[in-house]
């Protein structure tokens, strides 16, 4: 049975995931204004993935007899001095989301809520991938982020295609 303390954390995670989508759209807007369509594409797809994550948490709560309370999403707008700043901010944000999911996981374990632990296993794996992708983007930018290299990297990021999350909920 889903414990109230775990349900509260899961509900809060919905807001964090939607904020992530807003944040990544802000990054996409920045890159669009800089004419970097590949970087824009990468973050638009990232925003869609974060929306998917929020919806998975929402559906899990509903499937387990809990109501969902939608919170306010703060404005993520920021100014960036260079093309690397949003990439670094993306990694820091993914680390924050990983920490948040780990907190829910810890609480679910403490409450012996193994069903939620199993549900969260997918997100734990996903966060490992998210952090690696963010690290890879920074590394590639540091290697190729000037002149023709920036153009090539932008073209590479333009090839990313959206794939909906494939987690089956019970």
C-alpha atoms as a printed R data frame, in Angstrom:
    type eleno elety resid chain resno      x      y       z
1   ATOM     1    CA   UNK     A     1  0.000  0.000   0.000
2   ATOM     2    CA   UNK     A     2  1.271  3.431  -0.942
3   ATOM     3    CA   UNK     A     3  2.122  5.299   2.244
4   ATOM     4    CA   UNK     A     4  1.101  8.956   2.578
5   ATOM     5    CA   UNK     A     5  4.696 10.174   3.040
6   ATOM     6    CA   UNK     A     6  5.746  8.417  -0.180
7   ATOM     7    CA   UNK     A     7  2.673  9.688  -2.048
8   ATOM     8    CA   UNK     A     8  3.498 13.250  -0.974
9   ATOM     9    CA   UNK     A     9  7.041 12.946  -2.322
10  ATOM    10    CA   UNK     A    10  5.780 11.429  -5.577
11  ATOM    11    CA   UNK     A    11  3.308 14.285  -5.954
12  ATOM    12    CA   UNK     A    12  6.091 16.826  -5.393
13  ATOM    13    CA   UNK     A    13  8.135 15.037  -8.044
14  ATOM    14    CA   UNK     A    14  5.435 15.750 -10.613
15  ATOM    15    CA   UNK     A    15  6.042 19.465 -10.120
16  ATOM    16    CA   UNK     A    16  9.821 18.984 -10.325
17  ATOM    17    CA   UNK     A    17  9.475 17.106 -13.608
18  ATOM    18    CA   UNK     A    18  7.237 19.778 -15.115
19  ATOM    19    CA   UNK     A    19  9.706 22.429 -13.924
20  ATOM    20    CA   UNK     A    20 12.437 20.441 -15.669
21  ATOM    21    CA   UNK     A    21 10.427 20.656 -18.892
22  ATOM    22    CA   UNK     A    22 10.092 24.431 -18.478
23  ATOM    23    CA   UNK     A    23 13.797 24.750 -17.740
24  ATOM    24    CA   UNK     A    24 14.757 22.768 -20.817
25  ATOM    25    CA   UNK     A    25 12.402 24.820 -22.963
26  ATOM    26    CA   UNK     A    26 14.154 27.926 -21.638
27  ATOM    27    CA   UNK     A    27 17.479 26.422 -22.747
28  ATOM    28    CA   UNK     A    28 15.908 25.584 -26.129
29  ATOM    29    CA   UNK     A    29 14.704 29.177 -26.467
30  ATOM    30    CA   UNK     A    30 18.210 30.455 -25.755
31  ATOM    31    CA   UNK     A    31 19.771 28.194 -28.361
32  ATOM    32    CA   UNK     A    32 17.056 29.092 -30.897
33  ATOM    33    CA   UNK     A    33 17.892 32.766 -30.408
34  ATOM    34    CA   UNK     A    34 21.535 31.916 -31.065
35  ATOM    35    CA   UNK     A    35 20.719 30.069 -34.293
36  ATOM    36    CA   UNK     A    36 21.757 26.690 -32.879
37  ATOM    37    CA   UNK     A    37 18.860 24.545 -34.054
38  ATOM    38    CA   UNK     A    38 20.491 21.279 -33.029
39  ATOM    39    CA   UNK     A    39 20.965 22.385 -29.429
40  ATOM    40    CA   UNK     A    40 17.400 23.732 -29.527
41  ATOM    41    CA   UNK     A    41 16.126 20.372 -30.798
42  ATOM    42    CA   UNK     A    42 18.018 18.453 -28.128
43  ATOM    43    CA   UNK     A    43 16.443 20.487 -25.328
44  ATOM    44    CA   UNK     A    44 12.932 20.493 -26.844
45  ATOM    45    CA   UNK     A    45 13.084 16.692 -26.871
46  ATOM    46    CA   UNK     A    46 14.482 16.742 -23.351
47  ATOM    47    CA   UNK     A    47 11.493 18.861 -22.274
48  ATOM    48    CA   UNK     A    48  9.087 16.327 -23.796
49  ATOM    49    CA   UNK     A    49 10.810 13.526 -21.880
50  ATOM    50    CA   UNK     A    50 10.428 15.442 -18.621
51  ATOM    51    CA   UNK     A    51  6.726 15.931 -19.318
52  ATOM    52    CA   UNK     A    52  6.462 12.172 -19.873
53  ATOM    53    CA   UNK     A    53  8.128 11.576 -16.514
54  ATOM    54    CA   UNK     A    54  5.664 13.884 -14.768
55  ATOM    55    CA   UNK     A    55  2.773 12.045 -16.360
56  ATOM    56    CA   UNK     A    56  4.171  8.677 -15.256
57  ATOM    57    CA   UNK     A    57  4.327  9.867 -11.647
58  ATOM    58    CA   UNK     A    58  0.796 11.266 -11.970
59  ATOM    59    CA   UNK     A    59 -0.590  8.007 -13.340
60  ATOM    60    CA   UNK     A    60  1.191  5.960 -10.673
61  ATOM    61    CA   UNK     A    61 -0.441  8.019  -7.938
62  ATOM    62    CA   UNK     A    62 -3.862  7.694  -9.547
63  ATOM    63    CA   UNK     A    63 -3.407  3.942 -10.090
64  ATOM    64    CA   UNK     A    64 -2.676  3.605  -6.387
65  ATOM    65    CA   UNK     A    65 -5.708  5.501  -5.146
66  ATOM    66    CA   UNK     A    66 -4.084  8.851  -4.428
67  ATOM    67    CA   UNK     A    67 -5.176 12.227  -5.676
68  ATOM    68    CA   UNK     A    68 -2.815 14.505  -7.524
69  ATOM    69    CA   UNK     A    69 -2.260 18.101  -6.525
70  ATOM    70    CA   UNK     A    70 -0.689 20.292  -9.166
71  ATOM    71    CA   UNK     A    71  1.764 22.847  -7.818
72  ATOM    72    CA   UNK     A    72  2.907 26.133  -9.258
73  ATOM    73    CA   UNK     A    73  5.814 25.981 -11.674
74  ATOM    74    CA   UNK     A    74  8.277 28.785 -11.177
75  ATOM    75    CA   UNK     A    75  9.670 30.712 -14.103
76  ATOM    76    CA   UNK     A    76 13.012 29.176 -15.140
77  ATOM    77    CA   UNK     A    77 14.055 32.089 -17.359
78  ATOM    78    CA   UNK     A    78 17.692 33.034 -17.133
79  ATOM    79    CA   UNK     A    79 20.357 34.826 -19.132
80  ATOM    80    CA   UNK     A    80 23.381 32.968 -20.401
81  ATOM    81    CA   UNK     A    81 26.819 34.406 -21.099
82  ATOM    82    CA   UNK     A    82 27.882 31.624 -23.436
83  ATOM    83    CA   UNK     A    83 26.719 28.412 -25.097
84  ATOM    84    CA   UNK     A    84 28.215 26.209 -22.391
85  ATOM    85    CA   UNK     A    85 26.252 27.639 -19.428
86  ATOM    86    CA   UNK     A    86 22.927 25.913 -20.218
87  ATOM    87    CA   UNK     A    87 24.773 22.612 -20.683
88  ATOM    88    CA   UNK     A    88 26.358 22.914 -17.248
89  ATOM    89    CA   UNK     A    89 23.038 24.017 -15.727
90  ATOM    90    CA   UNK     A    90 21.422 20.952 -17.299
91  ATOM    91    CA   UNK     A    91 23.893 18.618 -15.577
92  ATOM    92    CA   UNK     A    92 23.396 20.342 -12.224
93  ATOM    93    CA   UNK     A    93 19.643 20.102 -12.604
94  ATOM    94    CA   UNK     A    94 19.803 16.404 -13.463
95  ATOM    95    CA   UNK     A    95 21.872 15.816 -10.326
96  ATOM    96    CA   UNK     A    96 19.166 17.609  -8.336
97  ATOM    97    CA   UNK     A    97 16.453 15.414  -9.878
98  ATOM    98    CA   UNK     A    98 18.530 12.300  -9.166
99  ATOM    99    CA   UNK     A    99 18.812 13.364  -5.523
100 ATOM   100    CA   UNK     A   100 15.056 13.928  -5.361
101 ATOM   101    CA   UNK     A   101 14.283 10.489  -6.782
102 ATOM   102    CA   UNK     A   102 16.791  8.939  -4.389
103 ATOM   103    CA   UNK     A   103 14.950 10.617  -1.507
104 ATOM   104    CA   UNK     A   104 11.657  9.082  -2.632
105 ATOM   105    CA   UNK     A   105 13.365  5.704  -3.048
106 ATOM   106    CA   UNK     A   106 14.814  5.899   0.462
107 ATOM   107    CA   UNK     A   107 11.410  6.755   1.926
108 ATOM   108    CA   UNK     A   108  9.704  3.950   0.001
109 ATOM   109    CA   UNK     A   109 12.296  1.474   1.284
110 ATOM   110    CA   UNK     A   110 11.894  2.725   4.846
111 ATOM   111    CA   UNK     A   111  8.106  2.207   4.557
112 ATOM   112    CA   UNK     A   112  8.621 -1.230   2.946
113 ATOM   113    CA   UNK     A   113  6.728 -0.004  -0.098
114 ATOM   114    CA   UNK     A   114  8.365 -2.396  -2.542
115 ATOM   115    CA   UNK     A   115  5.884 -1.706  -5.317
116 ATOM   116    CA   UNK     A   116  6.964  1.938  -5.389
117 ATOM   117    CA   UNK     A   117 10.611  0.894  -5.140
118 ATOM   118    CA   UNK     A   118 10.096 -1.246  -8.229
119 ATOM   119    CA   UNK     A   119  8.366  1.673  -9.996
120 ATOM   120    CA   UNK     A   120 11.272  3.959  -9.090
121 ATOM   121    CA   UNK     A   121 13.897  1.510 -10.385
122 ATOM   122    CA   UNK     A   122 13.145  2.725 -13.921
123 ATOM   123    CA   UNK     A   123 13.687  6.342 -12.871
124 ATOM   124    CA   UNK     A   124 16.958  5.513 -11.104
125 ATOM   125    CA   UNK     A   125 18.253  3.961 -14.337
126 ATOM   126    CA   UNK     A   126 16.864  6.846 -16.375
127 ATOM   127    CA   UNK     A   127 18.637  9.405 -14.183
128 ATOM   128    CA   UNK     A   128 21.938  7.632 -14.751
129 ATOM   129    CA   UNK     A   129 21.357  8.038 -18.478
130 ATOM   130    CA   UNK     A   130 20.262 11.680 -18.072
131 ATOM   131    CA   UNK     A   131 23.395 12.609 -16.147
132 ATOM   132    CA   UNK     A   132 25.626 10.801 -18.639
133 ATOM   133    CA   UNK     A   133 23.944 12.572 -21.567
134 ATOM   134    CA   UNK     A   134 24.428 15.943 -19.885
135 ATOM   135    CA   UNK     A   135 28.086 15.129 -19.149
136 ATOM   136    CA   UNK     A   136 28.585 13.985 -22.752
137 ATOM   137    CA   UNK     A   137 27.104 17.246 -24.069
138 ATOM   138    CA   UNK     A   138 29.510 19.261 -21.928
139 ATOM   139    CA   UNK     A   139 32.479 17.112 -22.961
140 ATOM   140    CA   UNK     A   140 31.600 17.402 -26.658
141 ATOM   141    CA   UNK     A   141 31.130 21.139 -26.349
142 ATOM   142    CA   UNK     A   142 34.523 21.476 -24.662
143 ATOM   143    CA   UNK     A   143 36.120 19.469 -27.487
144 ATOM   144    CA   UNK     A   144 34.280 20.937 -30.469
145 ATOM   145    CA   UNK     A   145 32.527 24.087 -29.269
146 ATOM   146    CA   UNK     A   146 34.271 26.632 -31.482
147 ATOM   147    CA   UNK     A   147 33.900 27.476 -35.154
148 ATOM   148    CA   UNK     A   148 33.305 24.545 -37.464
149 ATOM   149    CA   UNK     A   149 33.245 22.175 -34.516
150 ATOM   150    CA   UNK     A   150 30.247 24.001 -33.060
151 ATOM   151    CA   UNK     A   151 28.444 23.650 -36.386
152 ATOM   152    CA   UNK     A   152 29.186 19.907 -36.504
153 ATOM   153    CA   UNK     A   153 28.053 19.420 -32.905
154 ATOM   154    CA   UNK     A   154 24.879 21.378 -33.616
155 ATOM   155    CA   UNK     A   155 24.175 19.164 -36.644
156 ATOM   156    CA   UNK     A   156 24.733 16.070 -34.500
157 ATOM   157    CA   UNK     A   157 22.258 17.289 -31.861
158 ATOM   158    CA   UNK     A   158 19.726 18.102 -34.576
159 ATOM   159    CA   UNK     A   159 19.509 14.380 -35.363
160 ATOM   160    CA   UNK     A   160 18.045 13.496 -31.952
161 ATOM   161    CA   UNK     A   161 14.519 12.068 -32.229
162 ATOM   162    CA   UNK     A   162 11.855 11.973 -29.533
163 ATOM   163    CA   UNK     A   163 10.977  8.548 -28.145
164 ATOM   164    CA   UNK     A   164  8.184  8.364 -25.532
165 ATOM   165    CA   UNK     A   165  8.960  6.786 -22.175
166 ATOM   166    CA   UNK     A   166  8.268  3.057 -22.180
167 ATOM   167    CA   UNK     A   167  7.418  2.304 -18.569
168 ATOM   168    CA   UNK     A   168  4.399  0.065 -18.013
169 ATOM   169    CA   UNK     A   169  2.365  1.107 -14.988
170 ATOM   170    CA   UNK     A   170  0.205 -1.175 -12.932
